[in-house]
Amino acid sequence: MSAESSLRADIVEVGRRMYARGYTASNDGNISVRLDASRLLMTPKSVCKGFMTPDMMCITDLEGRKLQGERDPSSEMLMHLEVYRQRPDVQAVVHAHPPTATGFAVAGIPLDRAVLAEVLTTLGSIPIAEYATPSTKELPEAVRKYIKAHDGMLLANHGALTVGSDLFGAYYRMETIEHFAKISLVARMLGRENVLSREEVTRLQALRGTYGIAAPAPICPEPSTAPGTAALGPGPADSATCQRVQAPSGTGQRLILELTRGGARSDGAPGDGEVAPKPSAEPDPPSLAQRAPASFGEVSPKPLAQADPPSLAQRAPASFGEVSPKPLAQADGEIRLTYRELSALIEDAIRSLR
């Protein structure tokens, strides 16, 4: 099998995996690889990635001109071309819409918290490229800001993009992003995250060479707090030169507990790309940990100041046609019945009619 035939088969396999895992739906997503110094092999437009065949692929030059193939290349070709221009080391690009990671992109929450050692050593941080209309020149401009320093990123209100030294390496980074997003979501729903300290992040970065991982840029020494430039780190304002990671100083501790609420940091400040919540006088709802029973089968205690609902006897009229008294502590409020209570009232009414 020739090198080109092998790459065509690999693209088909990666597309099949993305579709099977739910990273793409319908005709979503696109994949490309370098054939040589001047040519790219790319998925065509308007094709489901789970049902491609090797002969469907297109060959283009680095300017986007189609050189071979019956179909037209992907509508997101401009984004792929920009990656190859900015990163001569990249051999493959994968774009998909993994649901959980894309949810973070829609919410404007970057995956840049120091939570998993494996993510820190492989991807570092996963920023969000600002929103750009798909298939336009805006998208490569948005990607250009981060691609020199990152092997994976979220695309605001769009999806995710990963690159690699080979096709499967780029695809596995897409798996890592979605896996990390799922874990982050669960931890935030539970209301707490144990975050790795800044000192532990530095230690993990030093291990990258031991693991044989070549990162495109180092982790930023300290997170910047300058508005509008926090995600970029030191360097030109229009491009990232290091990977920003949210990691507090540990003062000897490797894990630091941070309580979370809806994606916001425990200090109340929004993270990169997040919108600060409006102040409210309403108390926070109880966390999942506060609401769950101590163990399976136990009955969780009722919150304070929450009186028992009135019983059926208190709410039901003495006979059909009478007006029932207002329940205690529920004057002028609506009466809510369970399905069983409603059925009992209907049965009483039918008996009264007889």
N, C-alpha and C positions, 0 to 999 in steps of 0.2 A: 504493500500500500504506500502511495506517495505521501509526502508531508502534507500536501494540500488536501488529499482525500482524508487523511487522518484528522485534520483540523475541522473539516466539514462534518465528519462523524461526531467529533467532540462537541461542536456547537449544537448539533441535534440532541445529544445526550444532556447537555446542560439545560437546554430549553425544556426538555422533557421533565427534568428534575424541578425546575422552577415552577412549571405548571402543576406538577403533582403536589408540591408543597404549598400551593396557593400563593406563591409570590407574584404570579401574574394571572390575569383573567382575560378571556377573550383574546384580543390581539395585542395586549399590553407587552411592554418590555422589549429590549433589544440587546444584541450581543455582537461583539466584533473581536477579531484577532489580527495581529500582523502576519502577513504572508512573507514579507521581506522588507527591505529598507524603504520601499516606495509603494507597496500595495497592501490593502486591507481586505480581509474576508469578513462579510457582514450579513446579518439576517435581513430579509426583505421586509418591506412594509405590509401591513394588512394580512398577517399570518399568525395564527395561534402558535405560540412557542412550544406547546405540548405535542403538536402534530406536524412538525417540519420533516423534510427529507433533505439529504445532502445536496441534491441538485437545485434546491431553492435558493442557495446562497448567492450573494452578489460579490463581485470584486471591484473595488474602487481604488483610485490613487489617493494621495494624502490631501488633495484639494477637493475631493468629493466627486470627481468625475467617474461615472460607471465605465469600467473596462470590460466586464464580462457578466453575463447572467440575464435570464429572461425577465426577471422581476426587477422592480426599482428598489434601491437600498432603503434602509430604515429612515423614517421621517425624523428621527433624532440623530441623524448622521453628523450634524454640525457639532453636537456635544461630544461625540466620539472623536472627531477630528481635532477638537481643541485639546482633549486629554493627550493624544499622541504628540501634538505639537509641544505641549508644556512638559511632558514626561517621556523623554527618549527611552527610559528604562522600562516603561510599561509595554507589555506584549498583548494584553487583553483587557477589554472593558465590558462590564455587565451592568445593565440597568433594569430594575424591576420595581414592583410596588408591594413589597412584603407588608401585610396589613398592620401589624403592631408597630413596626418601625415607621411606617407611613403615618400612623396615628400620632406618633411623637412629632413628625414633621408638620402635620396639620395643626397640632397644638402649639407649635413654635418652641418645643423643648428639645434642645440638643442632647445627645447621649455622651456627655462629657464628664460625668461624675466618676470618681475613682472608686468603683465598686468591685469589679472582677479583675483579678490579676491577669488572666488569660487575655482579656480585651486590651488591657494596658500594654502588654508586651507585643501584641500583634498589630492592633490598630491604633493604640494610643487614645485618641479621642475621636468622636464622630460629630462634626459640626453640622450646621444647617446652612446650605447655600440659599440666599434670599430668593424669593419667588420670581420666576420668569415664565413667560408664556411658552409652553412646550412647542418644539419644532421651529422656534424662531432664533434669531441671533442673540436674543437676551439670555437664553439658557447657557450657551458656552461662556458668556461673560460672567454669569453668576458662578459657574463651576470653576472658572479660572482663579477666582479669589482664594480657593482652598486646595486645589489639586496638587500644587507643588509640595505641600506639607502633609497631605493625607492620602491614604489608600482607600478610604471609604467616607462617604458623607450622605446626609439626608438632603433632599431637595424639597424646599418648602411647598406644602400642599401638592406634592407630586409623587415622590417615591424615594428611592435610594440609588446610589451609584457606587460601584466598587471597581478597583483595578488590580492587576497582578502581573507577575513575571511570566505567567502562563494562564491559560483559560480556566483551569480548575482552581488555581489559586485565587483568581478574581471571584469565582463563584463561591468558594468557601468563605470568603470575606463577607459575601452577602448573607450566607447562613449565620455567620457570627453576629452580624448587626441585628438580624431579626431575633436570634436567641437572646442577645443582650437586652433588646427592647422588651421582650416578654418577661424576663427576670426583673428588670427595672420597674415595669408596670405592676407586677405582683407586690414588690417591696413597697412601692408608694401607696398602693391600695391598703396595705397593712399598716401604713402610717409611720414607718421607720426604716432607716437604712443605716447599716454599719459601713461607713466610708473609710477607705484606706487613707492613712495619713500621708502628708507630703513627703515625709522621710521614707515611707514604704514605697511610694511612687518612684522616688529617686533610686531606691535599691532595685526595683523591678526594671527600670530603664537600663541600669547597668548590666542586667542579665540578658538583654536582647542579643548581644553578641554571642553569649554562651549558647543561646537557643538557635543561633544561626539566622536570626531575623534581621533583615536590612530595612530599617524604617526610613521613610523619605525625609523626616525631620525629627529633631529631638523634642521631648516634652518641654514646654515653657517652664523656666525656673520657678516663677511665681505667677499666679493669675493676675492680669491687669484689671484695674477697676475703672479705667477711663471709659466714659460712656461712648458707645459706638465702635470701640476698638478692642473691647475685652476679648473677643474671640480670635483676634489676630495674633496677639503677642507682639514682641519686638519686631520691627521691620517696617517696610513700606505699608502705607495705609490701604493699598489696594490688593495686597496678597498676604497670606499667612506664611510665616517663616518658621513657626514651631507649633506644636500641638498643645492647645490649652486644655488643662485638666483641672476640675474642681476637686481640690484635696486640701483639707485644713491641716495646720501644723499639729503634730501629735504629742509633742512634749514627752517623748518616750513611749507613747502608745502607738500600736500599729493600726488598730481599728477605733474609730470614733463614731459614737452613736449620734445620728441626726434624725430628728423627727421631721416628717414631711407632711405636707397637706396639699393635695392636688397638683404635685409637681413643683411647688415652690420650695425654696431652700428653707432650712430651719431658722435662719436668721430673718426670715420674712422678705428678703430681697428676691426679685425674680432672677432666674438664670439667663444665660445668653439666649436672646430671641424670645424670652418669655414676656408676657404683658403683666405688669403689676396689678394685683387685684384691687378693686375699689374698696376703700375702708367701709366697714359695716359694724353696726352696733350689735348685730346678732351674734350670739355665742357660736363657737364651732360645734358642729355635730359630733357626737361621740365617735371615736375611732372604732375600727373593726375589732380591735383587741378588747375595747371596753364593752362592746355589744355582745361578743360571743360568749357562750357559757363556758364554765371552767373546764368541763370535759363532756364528752358525748353522752347524751341522755339527761344531763342536768338541765334545770330550768333557770334561765338567766334572771337575775333580780330585776324588778321593775325600776325604771329611773325614778329619781326623787320627784315629788310634785306631780306624779302621774297617777291619778286616782283610777280605781277599777271602773270599767264601763258599766253602766246600769244593766241589771239582769233583764231577761225576757219578761219576767213577771212585773218588773218596774215599768217597762216600756209598753207592754201590751194593754189595750183597753179591756175593761171588764167584760164587755160584750160588743158585738158588732154594731157599729153606728155611734157608739159613744166616743167622746173625745178623750184621749188618754192624757193624763197629767204630764207636764214637761219633766224629763228626767232630771235628777239632781245634778247640779253643777253644769247643766247643759241648757239653761234657759235661753230661748230664742236661737239656739243652734240647731243644725239639722240632726236628725236621728239616723244613725247608721245601723243596719241589721246585717247579720250574717245570712247566708243562704238558708241555713237550717232554721233560724229564727223567723225569717220571712215565710218559709214553708209552713211553720206552725201557725202563724197569724192567718194565712190563707185558709188552712184547715179549720181554724176556729170560725172564720167568717162563713165558710160553707155550711158548717154545722148550725150556725145561727139562722141562716136562711131557711134551712129545713124545718 
